[in-house]
Amino acid sequence: MIDPYQEIFEKIIELSNESGYATFDYLPDESQAYPFVYVGYQQNIDRITKTRFLGKTHIQLDVYAEHNRRFEVSRILNDLLNVIQHHRKTTHFTYTVVNSESQIVGDNTTDIPLIHGILELEIQYS
């Protein structure tokens, strides 16, 4: 059986890479240049009907950049939302972004101050 959640996850990484952003499903080491996109957190919720499975997934995209690149982080978050929202298809499934939330926060977990953009998507598939 094809896993719709994994297929949506991989499609999001593909769309981000195609948009020109260095995108990872792991946090890269310190040699990675900024900005970059990390797609990691995902929560899946199944709904079983008489005839098929339906479901939704919550996926979080994290964008990291140097602290003085806030505008760029905001632009990347907006661009990714638009690209993912308008694509709507994987190889085997159709999906819809039904909710999105974003935030930008400071991040001091490295030797240099960073800006951390967070895009949370709720996606339903059929």
Contact map, one row per residue, 1 for C-alpha under 8 A:
111000000000000000000000000000000000000000000000000000000000000000000000000000000000000000000000000000000000000000000000000000
111100000000000000000000000000000000000000000000000000000000000000000000000000000000000000000000000000000000000000000000000000
111111100000000000000000000000000000000000000000000000000000000000000000000000000000000000000000000000000000000000000000000000
011111110000000000000000000000000000000000000000000000000000000000000000000000000000000000011000000000000000000000000000000010
001111111000000000000000000000000000000000010000000000001000000000000000000000000000000000000000000000000000000000000000000000
001111111100000000000000000000000000000000000000000000000000000000000000000000000000000000000000000000000000000000000000000000
001111111110000000000000000000000000000000000000000000000000000000000000000000000000000001100000000000000000000000000000000000
000111111111000000000000000000000000000000000000000000000000000000000000000000000000000001000000000000000000000000000000000000
000011111111100000000000000000000000000000000000000000000010000000000000000000000000000000000000000000000000000000000000000000
000001111111110000000000000000000000000000000000000000000000000000000000000000000000000000000000000000000000000000000000000000
000000111111111000000000000000000000000000000000000000000000000000000000000000000000000001000000000000000000000000000000000000
000000011111111100000000000000000000000000000000000000000000000000000000000000000001000000000000000000000000000000000000000000
000000001111111110000011100000000000001000000000000000000000000000000000000000000000000000000000000000000000000000000000000000
000000000111111111000000000000000000000000000000000000000000000000000000000000000000000000000000000000000000000000000000000000
000000000011111111100000000000000000000000000000000000000000000000000000000000010011000000000000000000000000000000000000000000
000000000001111111111110000000000000100000000000000000000000000000000000000000010000000000000000000000000000000000000000000000
000000000000111111111110000000000000000000000000000000000000000000000000000000000000000000000000000000000000000000000000000000
000000000000011111111000000000000000000000000000000000000000000000000000000000000000000000000000000000000000000000000000000000
000000000000001111111000000000000000000000000000000000000000000000000000000000010000000000000000000000000000000000000000000000
000000000000000111111100000000000000000000000000000000000000000000000000000000000000000000000000000000000000000000000000000000
000000000000000111111110000000000011100000000000000000000000000000000000000000000000000000000000000000000000000000000000000000
000000000000000110011111000000000011100000000000000000000000000000000000000000000000000000000000000000000000000000000000000000
000000000000100110001111100000000001111000000000000000000000000000000000000000000000000000000000000000000000000000000000000000
000000000000100000000111111100000001111000000000000000000000000000000000000000000000000000000000000000000000000000000000000000
000000000000100000000011111000000000011100000000000000000000000000000000000000000000000000000000000000000000000000000000000000
000000000000000000000001111100000000011100000000000000000000000000000000000000000000000000000000000000000000000000000000000000
000000000000000000000001111110000000010000000000000000000000000000000000000000000000000000000000000000000000000000000000000000
000000000000000000000001011111110000000000000000000000000000000000000000000000000000000000000000000000000000000000000000000000
000000000000000000000000001111110000000000000000000000000000000000000000000000000000000000000000000000000000000000000000000000
000000000000000000000000000111111000000000000000000000000000000000000000000000000000000000000000000000000000000000000000000000
000000000000000000000000000111111000000000000000000000000000000000000000000000000000000000000000000000000000000000000000000000
000000000000000000000000000111111101000000000000000000000000000000000000000000000000000000000000000000000000000000000000000000
000000000000000000000000000001111111000000000000000000000000000000000000000000000000000000000000000000000000000000000000000000
000000000000000000000000000000011111000000000000000000000000000111000000000000000000000000000000000000000000000000000000000000
000000000000000000001100000000001111100000000000000000000000001111000000100000000000000000000000000000000000000000000000000000
000000000000000000001111000000011111110000000000000000000000001110000000000000000000000000000000000000000000000000000000000000
000000000000000100001111000000000011111000000000000000000000111100000000000000000000000000000000000000000000000000000000000000
000000000000000000000011111000000001111100000000000000000000111000000000000000000000000000000000000000000000000000000000000000
000000000000100000000011110000000000111110000000000000000011110000000000000000000000000000000000000000000000000000000000000000
000000000000000000000000110000000000011111000000000000000011100000000000000000000000000000000000000000000000000000000000000000
000000000000000000000000000000000000001111100000000000000111100000000000000000000000000000000000000000000000000000000000000000
000000000000000000000000000000000000000111110000000000001111000000000000000000000000000000000000000000000000000000000000000000
000000000000000000000000000000000000000011111000000000001110000000000000000000000000000000000000000000000000000000000000000000
000010000000000000000000000000000000000001111100000000111100000000000000000000000000000000000000000000000000000000000000000000
000000000000000000000000000000000000000000111110000000111000000000000000000000000000000000000000000000000000000000000000000000
000000000000000000000000000000000000000000011111000011110000000000000000000000000000000000000000000000000000000000000000000000
000000000000000000000000000000000000000000001111100011100000000000000000000000000000000000000000000000000000000000000000000000
000000000000000000000000000000000000000000000111110111000000000000000000000000000000000000000000000000000000000000000000000000
000000000000000000000000000000000000000000000011111111000000000000000000000000000000000000000000000000000000000000000000000000
000000000000000000000000000000000000000000000001111100000000000000000000000000000000000000000000000000000000000000000000000000
000000000000000000000000000000000000000000000000111110000000000000000000000000000000000000000000000000000000000000000000000000
000000000000000000000000000000000000000000000001111111000000000000000000000000000000000000000000000000000000000000000000000000
000000000000000000000000000000000000000000000111101111100000000000000000000000000000000000000000000000000000000000000000000001
000000000000000000000000000000000000000000000111100111110000000000000000000000000000000000000000000000000000000000000000000111
000000000000000000000000000000000000000000011110000011111000000000000000000000000000000000000000000000000000000000000000000111
000000000000000000000000000000000000000000011100000001111100000000000000000000000000000000000000000000000000000000000000011110
000010000000000000000000000000000000000001111000000000111110000000000000000000000000000000000000000000000000000000000000111100
000000000000000000000000000000000000000011110000000000011111000000000000000000000000000000000000000000000000000000000001111000
000000001000000000000000000000000000001111100000000000001111100000000000000000000000000000000000000000000000000000000001111000
000000000000000000000000000000000000001111000000000000000111110000000000000000000000000000000000000000000000000000000111100000
000000000000000000000000000000000000111110000000000000000011111000000000000000000000000000000000000000000000000000000111000000
000000000000000000000000000000000000111000000000000000000001111100000000000000000000000000000000000000000000000000011110000000
000000000000000000000000000000000011110000000000000000000000111110000000100110000000000000000000000000000000000000011100000000
000000000000000000000000000000000111100000000000000000000000011111000000100000000000000000000000000000000000000001111000000000
000000000000000000000000000000000111000000000000000000000000001111101100100000000000000000000000000000000000000001110000000000
000000000000000000000000000000000110000000000000000000000000000111111100000000000000000000000000000000000000000111100000000000
000000000000000000000000000000000000000000000000000000000000000011111100000000000000000000000000000000000100000011100000000000
000000000000000000000000000000000000000000000000000000000000000001111100000000000000000000000000000000000000000000100000000000
000000000000000000000000000000000000000000000000000000000000000011111111100000000000000000000000000000000000000000100000000000
000000000000000000000000000000000000000000000000000000000000000011111111110000000000000000000000000000000000000000100000000000
000000000000000000000000000000000000000000000000000000000000000000001111111000000000000000000000000000000000000000000000000000
000000000000000000000000000000000000000000000000000000000000000000001111111100000000000000000000000000000000000000000000000000
000000000000000000000000000000000010000000000000000000000000001110001111111110000000000000000000000000000000000000111000000000
000000000000000000000000000000000000000000000000000000000000000000000111111111000000000000000000000000010000000000001000000000
000000000000000000000000000000000000000000000000000000000000000000000011111111100000000000000000000000000000000000000000000000
000000000000000000000000000000000000000000000000000000000000001000000001111111110000000000000000000000000000000000000000000000
000000000000000000000000000000000000000000000000000000000000001000000000111111111000000000000000000001000000000000001110000000
000000000000000000000000000000000000000000000000000000000000000000000000011111111100000000000000000000000000000000000000000000
000000000000000000000000000000000000000000000000000000000000000000000000001111111110000000000000000000000000000000000000000000
000000000000001100100000000000000000000000000000000000000000000000000000000111111111000000000000000000000000000000000000000000
000000000000000000000000000000000000000000000000000000000000000000000000000011111111100000000000000000000000000000000010000000
000000000000000000000000000000000000000000000000000000000000000000000000000001111111110000000000000000000000000000000000000000
000000000000001000000000000000000000000000000000000000000000000000000000000000111111111000000000000000000000000000000000000000
000000000001001000000000000000000000000000000000000000000000000000000000000000011111111100000000100000000000000000000000000000
000000000000000000000000000000000000000000000000000000000000000000000000000000001111111100000001100000000000000000000000000000
000000000000000000000000000000000000000000000000000000000000000000000000000000000111111100000000000000000000000000000000000000
000000000000000000000000000000000000000000000000000000000000000000000000000000000011111110000000000000000000000000000000000000
000000000000000000000000000000000000000000000000000000000000000000000000000000000001111111000111000000000000000000000000000000
000000000000000000000000000000000000000000000000000000000000000000000000000000000000001111111110000000000000000000000000000000
000000110010000000000000000000000000000000000000000000000000000000000000000000000000000111111110000000000000000000000000000000
000000100000000000000000000000000000000000000000000000000000000000000000000000000000000011111000000000000000000000000000000000
000100000000000000000000000000000000000000000000000000000000000000000000000000000000000011111100000000000000000000000000000000
000100000000000000000000000000000000000000000000000000000000000000000000000000000000000011111110000000000000000000000000000011
000000000000000000000000000000000000000000000000000000000000000000000000000000000000000111011111000000000000000000000000000011
000000000000000000000000000000000000000000000000000000000000000000000000000000000000000111001111100000000000000000000000001111
000000000000000000000000000000000000000000000000000000000000000000000000000000000000100100000111110000000000000000000000001110
000000000000000000000000000000000000000000000000000000000000000000000000000000000001100000000011111100000000000000000000111100
000000000000000000000000000000000000000000000000000000000000000000000000000000000000000000000001111100000000000000000000111100
000000000000000000000000000000000000000000000000000000000000000000000000000000000000000000000000111110000000000000000000111000
000000000000000000000000000000000000000000000000000000000000000000000000000000000000000000000000111111000000000000000011110000
000000000000000000000000000000000000000000000000000000000000000000000000000000000000000000000000001111100000000000000011100000
000000000000000000000000000000000000000000000000000000000000000000000000000010000000000000000000000111110000000000001111000000
000000000000000000000000000000000000000000000000000000000000000000000000000000000000000000000000000011111000000000001110000000
000000000000000000000000000000000000000000000000000000000000000000000000010000000000000000000000000001111100000000111100000000
000000000000000000000000000000000000000000000000000000000000000000000000000000000000000000000000000000111110000000111000000000
000000000000000000000000000000000000000000000000000000000000000000100000000000000000000000000000000000011111000011110000000000
000000000000000000000000000000000000000000000000000000000000000000000000000000000000000000000000000000001111110011110000000000
000000000000000000000000000000000000000000000000000000000000000000000000000000000000000000000000000000000111111111000000000000
000000000000000000000000000000000000000000000000000000000000000000000000000000000000000000000000000000000011111010000000000000
000000000000000000000000000000000000000000000000000000000000000000000000000000000000000000000000000000000011111111000000000000
000000000000000000000000000000000000000000000000000000000000000000000000000000000000000000000000000000000001111110000000000000
000000000000000000000000000000000000000000000000000000000000000001000000000000000000000000000000000000000001011111000000000000
000000000000000000000000000000000000000000000000000000000000000001100000000000000000000000000000000000000111111111100000000000
000000000000000000000000000000000000000000000000000000000000000111100000000000000000000000000000000000000111010111110000000000
000000000000000000000000000000000000000000000000000000000000000111111100100000000000000000000000000000011110000011111000000000
000000000000000000000000000000000000000000000000000000000000011110000000100000000000000000000000000000011110000001111100000000
000000000000000000000000000000000000000000000000000000000000011100000000110010000000000000000000000001111000000000111110000000
000000000000000000000000000000000000000000000000000000000001111000000000000010000000000000000000000001110000000000011111000000
000000000000000000000000000000000000000000000000000000000001110000000000000010001000000000000000000111100000000000001111100000
000000000000000000000000000000000000000000000000000000000111100000000000000000000000000000000000000111000000000000000111110000
000000000000000000000000000000000000000000000000000000001111000000000000000000000000000000000000111110000000000000000011111000
000000000000000000000000000000000000000000000000000000011110000000000000000000000000000000000000111100000000000000000001111100
000000000000000000000000000000000000000000000000000000011110000000000000000000000000000000000011111000000000000000000000111110
000000000000000000000000000000000000000000000000000001111000000000000000000000000000000000000011110000000000000000000000011111
000100000000000000000000000000000000000000000000000001110000000000000000000000000000000000001111000000000000000000000000001111
000000000000000000000000000000000000000000000000000011100000000000000000000000000000000000001110000000000000000000000000000111
